[in-house]
């Protein structure tokens, strides 16, 4: 579905059918998907260029699409290494085909909520040195975990395992705050994921809950913000709202994102 929103070709009839149902109630979803992908690219570029990070773990990577992590990271530094993680065998098959000739990038099966298994995965440990800073990417994956305690424990386990200087990037669907109509749009869109074979759910969390995900790491400026507003390449400007029936707007705030750094004392 995500690839479909981005205008890609790696999607199936079931994906397109479900995506059309989402678009019927939340027409800005493709714009949000593009903003989410752009945030990912900016975060990876910042980590590789400014934070001097040369190894990345992308959990819940999804099907290969435009602007993949290894492409962004390796354009910034030749020695960048990337491990893609997903729990879907179809995703892994596509990713491994894409990466067949790249020795510095691998795709492994794993799940965010089973961090100990993932941290012990031989191919991940063979490519990623956890004694050196890592860029951990949790892009549009945490809201697929409905149990707050399980999510908090999983992210905390990862944060403990990472070396000082590591960075964690998060994007997460957020509770709309601009009125009942926007909340209704968000809930109806999320309901499609639960009613179809999307193989996931959407759990809305508020700003405080998303901030807690960083587990006490140092949240970098500009903090937890709307997707377009995290260190934009040009002037920060959230996308213009699209009017909904009745004259209400589907405004910004469906997603929040941020990047945090693990300090020496963590």
N, C-alpha and C positions, 0 to 999 in steps of 0.2 A: 504494500500500500504506500509506503514511504517513497519507494522508487517511482511509483505512478504519480504521486504528487509532485515529484521533482522533474517529471517529464521523461523519465528513463524508459528503457525497454525490458528490464529484468523484472517483469511482473507477470502474473497469471490471471486468467478470467475471474477466478474467485477474488483475487486482490482488487481488480478493477470494479467488480460488482459491489464489494464492501465499501470501497473508497467513494463510489458514486453516492452511496447512502449517507456517508459522512458529509459529502459536499452539499447534499440536499438540505442539511440543517446547519452546517458550518462552512460557508463558501470560502472563507479565508484560509482554510486548511493548507492549500498549496503555498500560499505566501508565508505561512508560519513554518512549513517544512523547509522552504528555501532559506528563511532567516535562521532556522536551527542549523542547517548545513553550513551557512556562512559563519555562524558563531564557532562551529567546530573547526573550520579552517583557520579562523583568526586565532583561536586558542592554541592550536597545534603550532602555527607559525610563531606565536609569541614564545611558547615553551622552547622550540628548537633554536630560535634566533637570540632571544633576549635572556632566557633562563638557562641556556646552555644544556638543554636536555636532549639526549640522543637516543632514547629508548622509550617506547610508548606501548601501553596496553589498552586496547579499545574493547570494553566489555559490552555485549549486546550490540555488536557492530551492524547487524542486518545485512541484507544483500549488497554486494558491491554496487556502487552507484557513482555519481559524479563527485569529484573532489575527495577521493579516498585519503585516509590518514597517511598511508605510506607515500603517496604522491606528494602531499603537502610537506611532510617532514623531510623527505629525501630531496625535495627541491630547495630546502633551506640548508641541509647539511648532508653530505654524501654518505656519512657513516650511520645514518638513522636506522634504527631497528624497530619493527612494529610487530606486535602479536595481536591478531584479531580473535575475539572470543564470542561465540554464540552457542546457544543450546539447540539450534535447529539444524538438522542434517542437510537440508536443502541449501541453507545459507553456506554451510561449510563446503559443500560440493562446488558451489559457484566460486567461493573465495579461493579455494585451493586451485581451481582451474585458472583463475586470474593470476595467481601468485606462483605458478609452476616454475618460472624461471628466475624468481627473486629469492636469493638465499637469505636476505636480511628481513624477510617478512614471512610470517607463518599464520595459519588459521587453526585454532584448536577448539575442541568442544568443551564447554564449561558453562557455569551458571553463576551469576552474581551472588546468589544466596548460598552458594557452597564455596566460600572463599578458600578454605583450607585445601580442598581438592584442587582448585585452580592454581593456588600458589605452589603446589607440589607437582604440577603437570610437567612432565619431562621436557617437552618441546618449548614450553614457556621458559622454564629455568635454563634451557640450553641457549636461549637467545637473549634473555633479560637478566642482567646482573642486579639483584635487589640490594646490593651494597652500594650502588650508585643511583643517582636521582632518576626517577621514572615519571613520565607523564601518564597519569591514569585518567581515562576518558569514560565518563558515565553519562553518555549523551542519550537522552530520551529512553532510558532503561529503568531508572529507579521507580518511576511511576507505574511500572508493570508489576511491582511488588506491593501487595496490598497490606501486608503485615508490617506495621511500623517498627516493632521490636526486631524482627528478622532483618529488615533493611538496615537499621541502625547498627546491629551487630556485624553484619556483613561488611559494611563500609568501614567500620572501626577496625575490623580485622585487617583489611587492606591498608588502612592508614598506619597501623602499627608495623606492618611488614615493610613499608616503604622507607627508603633512606632519607635523611634530611636533605632538603633541596628539591624533593619531589613535589610535583604539582598535581592537583586533582581538579578536573573540569566537570561540571555538572550542568545539564539542562533538564528541566522538569516541568510538566504541566502544572499550572497553578490555579488556585481558586480565583475566578474572576471576582472583582470587587466593585465593578461599576454599576451593578444593579441586577435585579432578578431576571431580566430578559437575557443578559449576557450569560448568567449562570445557567439558565435553561438551555441556551444554545450549546454550551460546553457539555452539560450533562447528557443531552440528547446525542451529541457527537460521540461521546465516550461510550454511551450505551450500545452503539453499533458494534464496537469492538467486543463487547461482552455477548452480543446476540449472534455474531457471525463466527466463522472459523478463523478469526484473526489470531487465535492462539495467544491472546494476551488480554489484559484488562487495563483500565486507566484509573489510577488512584490520584485524586486531586489532593494536594497539600498546600498549606499556606506558607507565607514567607518565613515564619519562624521555624516551621518544620523542615523546610528545604535548607535553611541555614544550618540547622542541627546536623544535617548530613555530612557537613565538612568536619565534624568531630573535633572542633577546637583548633583546626588549622587556621593559618592567617589568611583571611579573605582579602584578595587583592582588589585595588581600586578598579572599577567604580563600584565594587560590591556586587550584590545580587540585584540584577536588573533585567529589564525586558531584553529579548534576544538581540534586537538591532543595536542596543545601546552599550554592549560590552566592547569597548575599544574599537569603535567602527573605523573603517578605512577612510570614510568621509565624515561629514557632519552627522552627529547622532540624530536620528529621526525615526521613530517607530512608524510602521506603514500606516497609511491613511485607513480609517475604518470603512467598512462596507455597510451601508444601511440595511437593516433587517426589516421585515414586515412590521408595520406600526410605527415606523420612524425611528427605531432604536438602532444603536450602533454596536457592531461586533468589534469593540476597540481592543487596544493592546492589553496585555496582562495574562493571556492564556499560558504563556511560558515565562519562566524565570531562568536565569543562567548566571554562572559565576565560576571563578577559578581561585583556588586557595593553594597556599604553599606550606609545606611542612618545615618548620624551623629546626634549628639545632637542638632545642630543648624539648622537642615533642617525643 
